[in-house]
């Protein structure tokens, strides 16, 4: 066994020990189960809208439908993100007032 093989074995052992430590501790997400489910549903909805837009474009569907799908894909997520920022800001501002 040469020096390179010994180094590779040490690296593999270290990686395996780290993996074992992480499994023992368990993975704890910073998001709740409900948030993860909603995020997955949002991604599925976006995928469905993209497929519908592609289908409508390739089959020569009504242009108004394409515009509506683009609106749903671009504007609605931006508005939801802005709403989330606003809520986070007001909650943080409210909690700062209660701390004083």
NORSUL-V678140 format. One record per run of one state. SS is the DSSP state (A for helix, B for strand, O for the rest). FROM is the first residue (numbers start at 1). LEN is the number of residues. If there is no record, write none. Layout:
ss=SS from=FROM len=LEN
ss=SS from=FROM len=LEN
This chain:
ss=O from=1 len=2
ss=A from=3 len=23
ss=O from=26 len=7
ss=A from=33 len=26
ss=O from=59 len=4
ss=A from=63 len=37
ss=O from=100 len=1
